[in-house]
């Protein structure tokens, strides 16, 4: 590859999953070509989450998952 050429950029498919019942079930959870990004305690039961984002105060949402 020469100095003027750039490596091809791999496209990422990201599904940002909220808790709205009207769209949550549309997330491509079983398609490994998609990254699943989720937020909210309401998504703790999703079959797969690759990234977790919490926008609520940690003290208000913490759940002990070690038991």
Secondary structure, 3 states (H helix, E strand, C coil): CCCCCCCCCCCCEEEEECCCHHHHCCCCCCCCCEEEEEECHHHCCCCCCCEEECCCCHHHHCCCCCC
